[in-house]
Amino acid sequence: MAKPIRATPTLRGEEAERFVREMVKRENSTISTIDKILYANVNKNRKYFESFLN
């Protein structure tokens, strides 16, 4: 039998500020070369991925 899911903890104070700083840093970072290659391959083979979604 599955266990119940616990509530997500609330961040406060320095923890919350650090979390926001890290999120902003991640959102503003450049895309890595590996991610660019992966994105290009997915776009090139899009027809194979779309068949799974329909």
PDB file of N, CA, C and O in Angstrom:
ATOM      1  N   MET A   1       0.846  -1.178   0.000  1.00  0.00           N
ATOM      2  CA  MET A   1       0.000   0.000   0.000  1.00  0.00           C
ATOM      3  C   MET A   1       0.893   1.243   0.000  1.00  0.00           C
ATOM      4  O   MET A   1       1.933   1.264   0.658  1.00  0.00           O
ATOM      5  N   ALA A   2       0.492   2.256  -0.725  1.00  0.00           N
ATOM      6  CA  ALA A   2       1.278   3.474  -0.850  1.00  0.00           C
ATOM      7  C   ALA A   2       1.227   4.297   0.434  1.00  0.00           C
ATOM      8  O   ALA A   2       0.226   4.302   1.150  1.00  0.00           O
ATOM      9  N   LYS A   3       2.311   4.981   0.701  1.00  0.00           N
ATOM     10  CA  LYS A   3       2.368   5.868   1.857  1.00  0.00           C
ATOM     11  C   LYS A   3       1.820   7.233   1.464  1.00  0.00           C
ATOM     12  O   LYS A   3       1.957   7.632   0.307  1.00  0.00           O
ATOM     13  N   PRO A   4       1.211   7.954   2.381  1.00  0.00           N
ATOM     14  CA  PRO A   4       0.713   9.295   2.060  1.00  0.00           C
ATOM     15  C   PRO A   4       1.856  10.264   1.773  1.00  0.00           C
ATOM     16  O   PRO A   4       2.947  10.143   2.331  1.00  0.00           O
ATOM     17  N   ILE A   5       1.590  11.210   0.908  1.00  0.00           N
ATOM     18  CA  ILE A   5       2.580  12.214   0.549  1.00  0.00           C
ATOM     19  C   ILE A   5       2.596  13.298   1.612  1.00  0.00           C
ATOM     20  O   ILE A   5       1.554  13.831   1.993  1.00  0.00           O
ATOM     21  N   ARG A   6       3.807  13.619   2.089  1.00  0.00           N
ATOM     22  CA  ARG A   6       3.933  14.667   3.097  1.00  0.00           C
ATOM     23  C   ARG A   6       3.840  16.042   2.445  1.00  0.00           C
ATOM     24  O   ARG A   6       4.113  16.194   1.254  1.00  0.00           O
ATOM     25  N   ALA A   7       3.460  17.023   3.220  1.00  0.00           N
ATOM     26  CA  ALA A   7       3.348  18.396   2.728  1.00  0.00           C
ATOM     27  C   ALA A   7       4.726  18.940   2.365  1.00  0.00           C
ATOM     28  O   ALA A   7       5.727  18.583   2.987  1.00  0.00           O
ATOM     29  N   THR A   8       4.769  19.800   1.361  1.00  0.00           N
ATOM     30  CA  THR A   8       6.015  20.451   0.956  1.00  0.00           C
ATOM     31  C   THR A   8       6.405  21.459   2.028  1.00  0.00           C
ATOM     32  O   THR A   8       5.579  22.272   2.442  1.00  0.00           O
ATOM     33  N   PRO A   9       7.660  21.414   2.483  1.00  0.00           N
ATOM     34  CA  PRO A   9       8.070  22.358   3.525  1.00  0.00           C
ATOM     35  C   PRO A   9       8.078  23.802   3.012  1.00  0.00           C
ATOM     36  O   PRO A   9       8.313  24.051   1.829  1.00  0.00           O
ATOM     37  N   THR A  10       7.823  24.730   3.904  1.00  0.00           N
ATOM     38  CA  THR A  10       7.834  26.146   3.568  1.00  0.00           C
ATOM     39  C   THR A  10       9.211  26.716   3.872  1.00  0.00           C
ATOM     40  O   THR A  10       9.746  26.527   4.965  1.00  0.00           O
ATOM     41  N   LEU A  11       9.782  27.419   2.894  1.00  0.00           N
ATOM     42  CA  LEU A  11      11.088  28.036   3.087  1.00  0.00           C
ATOM     43  C   LEU A  11      10.909  29.434   3.652  1.00  0.00           C
ATOM     44  O   LEU A  11      10.043  30.192   3.217  1.00  0.00           O
ATOM     45  N   ARG A  12      11.747  29.759   4.631  1.00  0.00           N
ATOM     46  CA  ARG A  12      11.679  31.077   5.260  1.00  0.00           C
ATOM     47  C   ARG A  12      13.086  31.602   5.479  1.00  0.00           C
ATOM     48  O   ARG A  12      14.046  30.838   5.574  1.00  0.00           O
ATOM     49  N   GLY A  13      13.188  32.912   5.558  1.00  0.00           N
ATOM     50  CA  GLY A  13      14.451  33.553   5.908  1.00  0.00           C
ATOM     51  C   GLY A  13      15.537  33.337   4.876  1.00  0.00           C
ATOM     52  O   GLY A  13      15.301  33.457   3.674  1.00  0.00           O
ATOM     53  N   GLU A  14      16.737  33.016   5.358  1.00  0.00           N
ATOM     54  CA  GLU A  14      17.908  32.843   4.492  1.00  0.00           C
ATOM     55  C   GLU A  14      17.712  31.697   3.498  1.00  0.00           C
ATOM     56  O   GLU A  14      18.162  31.791   2.356  1.00  0.00           O
ATOM     57  N   GLU A  15      17.051  30.628   3.914  1.00  0.00           N
ATOM     58  CA  GLU A  15      16.787  29.508   3.000  1.00  0.00           C
ATOM     59  C   GLU A  15      15.982  29.972   1.799  1.00  0.00           C
ATOM     60  O   GLU A  15      16.299  29.611   0.666  1.00  0.00           O
ATOM     61  N   ALA A  16      14.952  30.761   2.029  1.00  0.00           N
ATOM     62  CA  ALA A  16      14.103  31.262   0.951  1.00  0.00           C
ATOM     63  C   ALA A  16      14.886  32.187   0.029  1.00  0.00           C
ATOM     64  O   ALA A  16      14.762  32.098  -1.192  1.00  0.00           O
ATOM     65  N   GLU A  17      15.682  33.064   0.598  1.00  0.00           N
ATOM     66  CA  GLU A  17      16.486  33.981  -0.206  1.00  0.00           C
ATOM     67  C   GLU A  17      17.501  33.224  -1.052  1.00  0.00           C
ATOM     68  O   GLU A  17      17.697  33.559  -2.220  1.00  0.00           O
ATOM     69  N   ARG A  18      18.145  32.218  -0.490  1.00  0.00           N
ATOM     70  CA  ARG A  18      19.116  31.410  -1.227  1.00  0.00           C
ATOM     71  C   ARG A  18      18.428  30.651  -2.360  1.00  0.00           C
ATOM     72  O   ARG A  18      18.966  30.557  -3.463  1.00  0.00           O
ATOM     73  N   PHE A  19      17.247  30.113  -2.089  1.00  0.00           N
ATOM     74  CA  PHE A  19      16.486  29.393  -3.104  1.00  0.00           C
ATOM     75  C   PHE A  19      16.156  30.314  -4.285  1.00  0.00           C
ATOM     76  O   PHE A  19      16.328  29.922  -5.439  1.00  0.00           O
ATOM     77  N   VAL A  20      15.692  31.513  -4.009  1.00  0.00           N
ATOM     78  CA  VAL A  20      15.340  32.462  -5.070  1.00  0.00           C
ATOM     79  C   VAL A  20      16.589  32.850  -5.865  1.00  0.00           C
ATOM     80  O   VAL A  20      16.540  32.922  -7.093  1.00  0.00           O
ATOM     81  N   ARG A  21      17.711  33.099  -5.175  1.00  0.00           N
ATOM     82  CA  ARG A  21      18.960  33.449  -5.876  1.00  0.00           C
ATOM     83  C   ARG A  21      19.387  32.331  -6.826  1.00  0.00           C
ATOM     84  O   ARG A  21      19.772  32.595  -7.965  1.00  0.00           O
ATOM     85  N   GLU A  22      19.317  31.084  -6.358  1.00  0.00           N
ATOM     86  CA  GLU A  22      19.710  29.947  -7.190  1.00  0.00           C
ATOM     87  C   GLU A  22      18.757  29.773  -8.375  1.00  0.00           C
ATOM     88  O   GLU A  22      19.196  29.429  -9.472  1.00  0.00           O
ATOM     89  N   MET A  23      17.476  30.003  -8.167  1.00  0.00           N
ATOM     90  CA  MET A  23      16.505  29.891  -9.268  1.00  0.00           C
ATOM     91  C   MET A  23      16.765  30.959 -10.327  1.00  0.00           C
ATOM     92  O   MET A  23      16.730  30.661 -11.521  1.00  0.00           O
ATOM     93  N   VAL A  24      17.022  32.184  -9.915  1.00  0.00           N
ATOM     94  CA  VAL A  24      17.300  33.271 -10.855  1.00  0.00           C
ATOM     95  C   VAL A  24      18.596  32.972 -11.614  1.00  0.00           C
ATOM     96  O   VAL A  24      18.673  33.177 -12.826  1.00  0.00           O
ATOM     97  N   LYS A  25      19.601  32.492 -10.902  1.00  0.00           N
ATOM     98  CA  LYS A  25      20.879  32.152 -11.526  1.00  0.00           C
ATOM     99  C   LYS A  25      20.685  31.063 -12.584  1.00  0.00           C
ATOM    100  O   LYS A  25      21.257  31.144 -13.671  1.00  0.00           O
ATOM    101  N   ARG A  26      19.889  30.058 -12.273  1.00  0.00           N
ATOM    102  CA  ARG A  26      19.636  28.952 -13.209  1.00  0.00           C
ATOM    103  C   ARG A  26      18.837  29.432 -14.417  1.00  0.00           C
ATOM    104  O   ARG A  26      19.130  29.046 -15.548  1.00  0.00           O
ATOM    105  N   GLU A  27      17.841  30.262 -14.184  1.00  0.00           N
ATOM    106  CA  GLU A  27      17.009  30.760 -15.277  1.00  0.00           C
ATOM    107  C   GLU A  27      17.792  31.651 -16.230  1.00  0.00           C
ATOM    108  O   GLU A  27      17.493  31.679 -17.424  1.00  0.00           O
ATOM    109  N   ASN A  28      18.784  32.377 -15.733  1.00  0.00           N
ATOM    110  CA  ASN A  28      19.560  33.295 -16.555  1.00  0.00           C
ATOM    111  C   ASN A  28      20.802  32.657 -17.163  1.00  0.00           C
ATOM    112  O   ASN A  28      21.500  33.308 -17.940  1.00  0.00           O
ATOM    113  N   SER A  29      21.096  31.405 -16.834  1.00  0.00           N
ATOM    114  CA  SER A  29      22.302  30.763 -17.360  1.00  0.00           C
ATOM    115  C   SER A  29      22.104  30.375 -18.826  1.00  0.00           C
ATOM    116  O   SER A  29      20.978  30.217 -19.298  1.00  0.00           O
ATOM    117  N   THR A  30      23.211  30.228 -19.522  1.00  0.00           N
ATOM    118  CA  THR A  30      23.152  29.846 -20.929  1.00  0.00           C
ATOM    119  C   THR A  30      22.893  28.352 -21.054  1.00  0.00           C
ATOM    120  O   THR A  30      23.129  27.586 -20.119  1.00  0.00           O
ATOM    121  N   ILE A  31      22.409  27.952 -22.213  1.00  0.00           N
ATOM    122  CA  ILE A  31      22.124  26.546 -22.468  1.00  0.00           C
ATOM    123  C   ILE A  31      23.434  25.841 -22.782  1.00  0.00           C
ATOM    124  O   ILE A  31      24.236  26.337 -23.573  1.00  0.00           O
ATOM    125  N   SER A  32      23.652  24.695 -22.169  1.00  0.00           N
ATOM    126  CA  SER A  32      24.894  23.958 -22.384  1.00  0.00           C
ATOM    127  C   SER A  32      24.922  23.357 -23.787  1.00  0.00           C
ATOM    128  O   SER A  32      23.886  23.212 -24.435  1.00  0.00           O
ATOM    129  N   THR A  33      26.107  23.015 -24.236  1.00  0.00           N
ATOM    130  CA  THR A  33      26.286  22.426 -25.563  1.00  0.00           C
ATOM    131  C   THR A  33      25.534  21.105 -25.674  1.00  0.00           C
ATOM    132  O   THR A  33      24.917  20.826 -26.702  1.00  0.00           O
ATOM    133  N   ILE A  34      25.579  20.305 -24.641  1.00  0.00           N
ATOM    134  CA  ILE A  34      24.881  19.014 -24.651  1.00  0.00           C
ATOM    135  C   ILE A  34      23.376  19.228 -24.790  1.00  0.00           C
ATOM    136  O   ILE A  34      22.716  18.512 -25.542  1.00  0.00           O
ATOM    137  N   ASP A  35      22.829  20.211 -24.070  1.00  0.00           N
ATOM    138  CA  ASP A  35      21.399  20.500 -24.178  1.00  0.00           C
ATOM    139  C   ASP A  35      21.040  20.986 -25.577  1.00  0.00           C
ATOM    140  O   ASP A  35      19.974  20.645 -26.090  1.00  0.00           O
ATOM    141  N   LYS A  36      21.916  21.781 -26.205  1.00  0.00           N
ATOM    142  CA  LYS A  36      21.672  22.246 -27.565  1.00  0.00           C
ATOM    143  C   LYS A  36      21.641  21.077 -28.543  1.00  0.00           C
ATOM    144  O   LYS A  36      20.788  21.030 -29.430  1.00  0.00           O
ATOM    145  N   ILE A  37      22.567  20.132 -28.384  1.00  0.00           N
ATOM    146  CA  ILE A  37      22.611  18.950 -29.254  1.00  0.00           C
ATOM    147  C   ILE A  37      21.355  18.107 -29.053  1.00  0.00           C
ATOM    148  O   ILE A  37      20.746  17.652 -30.020  1.00  0.00           O
ATOM    149  N   LEU A  38      20.973  17.904 -27.801  1.00  0.00           N
ATOM    150  CA  LEU A  38      19.765  17.133 -27.508  1.00  0.00           C
ATOM    151  C   LEU A  38      18.540  17.785 -28.128  1.00  0.00           C
ATOM    152  O   LEU A  38      17.712  17.097 -28.725  1.00  0.00           O
ATOM    153  N   TYR A  39      18.412  19.093 -27.997  1.00  0.00           N
ATOM    154  CA  TYR A  39      17.285  19.825 -28.563  1.00  0.00           C
ATOM    155  C   TYR A  39      17.258  19.685 -30.086  1.00  0.00           C
ATOM    156  O   TYR A  39      16.194  19.494 -30.675  1.00  0.00           O
ATOM    157  N   ALA A  40      18.427  19.779 -30.724  1.00  0.00           N
ATOM    158  CA  ALA A  40      18.506  19.635 -32.174  1.00  0.00           C
ATOM    159  C   ALA A  40      18.093  18.234 -32.604  1.00  0.00           C
ATOM    160  O   ALA A  40      17.388  18.081 -33.601  1.00  0.00           O
ATOM    161  N   ASN A  41      18.518  17.215 -31.872  1.00  0.00           N
ATOM    162  CA  ASN A  41      18.145  15.836 -32.206  1.00  0.00           C
ATOM    163  C   ASN A  41      16.654  15.589 -32.023  1.00  0.00           C
ATOM    164  O   ASN A  41      16.036  14.885 -32.822  1.00  0.00           O
ATOM    165  N   VAL A  42      16.084  16.155 -30.994  1.00  0.00           N
ATOM    166  CA  VAL A  42      14.643  15.995 -30.765  1.00  0.00           C
ATOM    167  C   VAL A  42      13.867  16.660 -31.902  1.00  0.00           C
ATOM    168  O   VAL A  42      12.902  16.092 -32.415  1.00  0.00           O
ATOM    169  N   ASN A  43      14.287  17.858 -32.293  1.00  0.00           N
ATOM    170  CA  ASN A  43      13.597  18.539 -33.392  1.00  0.00           C
ATOM    171  C   ASN A  43      13.747  17.771 -34.700  1.00  0.00           C
ATOM    172  O   ASN A  43      12.803  17.688 -35.485  1.00  0.00           O
ATOM    173  N   LYS A  44      14.932  17.209 -34.938  1.00  0.00           N
ATOM    174  CA  LYS A  44      15.173  16.456 -36.161  1.00  0.00           C
ATOM    175  C   LYS A  44      14.294  15.207 -36.218  1.00  0.00           C
ATOM    176  O   LYS A  44      13.842  14.809 -37.291  1.00  0.00           O
ATOM    177  N   ASN A  45      14.054  14.594 -35.063  1.00  0.00           N
ATOM    178  CA  ASN A  45      13.279  13.348 -34.991  1.00  0.00           C
ATOM    179  C   ASN A  45      11.897  13.567 -34.391  1.00  0.00           C
ATOM    180  O   ASN A  45      11.321  12.658 -33.793  1.00  0.00           O
ATOM    181  N   ARG A  46      11.374  14.758 -34.551  1.00  0.00           N
ATOM    182  CA  ARG A  46      10.091  15.133 -33.945  1.00  0.00           C
ATOM    183  C   ARG A  46       8.964  14.179 -34.342  1.00  0.00           C
ATOM    184  O   ARG A  46       8.094  13.889 -33.521  1.00  0.00           O
ATOM    185  N   LYS A  47       8.962  13.691 -35.573  1.00  0.00           N
ATOM    186  CA  LYS A  47       7.873  12.831 -36.038  1.00  0.00           C
ATOM    187  C   LYS A  47       7.784  11.543 -35.213  1.00  0.00           C
ATOM    188  O   LYS A  47       6.690  11.009 -35.029  1.00  0.00           O
ATOM    189  N   TYR A  48       8.910  11.041 -34.717  1.00  0.00           N
ATOM    190  CA  TYR A  48       8.901   9.834 -33.896  1.00  0.00           C
ATOM    191  C   TYR A  48       8.323  10.114 -32.508  1.00  0.00           C
ATOM    192  O   TYR A  48       7.640   9.262 -31.940  1.00  0.00           O
ATOM    193  N   PHE A  49       8.589  11.289 -31.966  1.00  0.00           N
ATOM    194  CA  PHE A  49       8.082  11.647 -30.648  1.00  0.00           C
ATOM    195  C   PHE A  49       6.596  11.961 -30.692  1.00  0.00           C
ATOM    196  O   PHE A  49       5.866  11.637 -29.754  1.00  0.00           O
ATOM    197  N   GLU A  50       6.139  12.588 -31.769  1.00  0.00           N
ATOM    198  CA  GLU A  50       4.725  12.944 -31.882  1.00  0.00           C
ATOM    199  C   GLU A  50       3.835  11.718 -31.973  1.00  0.00           C
ATOM    200  O   GLU A  50       2.680  11.759 -31.548  1.00  0.00           O
ATOM    201  N   SER A  51       4.360  10.622 -32.524  1.00  0.00           N
ATOM    202  CA  SER A  51       3.553   9.395 -32.634  1.00  0.00           C
ATOM    203  C   SER A  51       3.206   8.834 -31.247  1.00  0.00           C
ATOM    204  O   SER A  51       2.179   8.175 -31.090  1.00  0.00           O
ATOM    205  N   PHE A  52       4.053   9.091 -30.245  1.00  0.00           N
ATOM    206  CA  PHE A  52       3.764   8.620 -28.896  1.00  0.00           C
ATOM    207  C   PHE A  52       2.691   9.467 -28.214  1.00  0.00           C
ATOM    208  O   PHE A  52       1.985   8.985 -27.329  1.00  0.00           O
ATOM    209  N   LEU A  53       2.572  10.719 -28.622  1.00  0.00           N
ATOM    210  CA  LEU A  53       1.645  11.629 -27.965  1.00  0.00           C
ATOM    211  C   LEU A  53       0.222  11.492 -28.481  1.00  0.00           C
ATOM    212  O   LEU A  53      -0.724  11.875 -27.793  1.00  0.00           O
ATOM    213  N   ASN A  54       0.060  10.955 -29.670  1.00  0.00           N
ATOM    214  CA  ASN A  54      -1.293  10.828 -30.260  1.00  0.00           C
ATOM    215  C   ASN A  54      -1.938   9.529 -29.948  1.00  0.00           C
ATOM    216  O   ASN A  54      -3.067   9.283 -30.372  1.00  0.00           O
TER     217      ASN A  54
END
